[in-house]
Amino acid sequence: MKKRTVKQNIALIGVILIVIMILATLITAFADPTGRYFRSCLIVTIALPIALWVFMWAYGAMMHKHTPASFDLGGADKPSAADGMESAGTDTETDE
């Protein structure tokens, strides 16, 4: 059995929390006649994944690392070698 890393353990805890909140929302939808607990569970079910995404993004931004929450969609904002070759002859700066 392969040993899990800290990142994998944190991701697993996040998934477990989301599943628990979805189940709690489903249960309270049928069991809570006032709807107060249902609304609370629904808000947390929506806010928890958003908060996890923000934490992942902030970690990547502070550590200068690419994370699944990065805005560059898989490194799209990093120039590749082909991009450097294409733009080599199209210098937009003017000499003064």
Protein Blocks (a to p, Z undefined) as FASTA:
>chain_A
ZZddfklmmmmmmmmmmmmmmmmmmmmmmmmmnommmmmmmmmmmmmmmmmmmmmmmmmm
mnopacfkbcnlnolmpccfklmmmmmmmcfbdcZZ
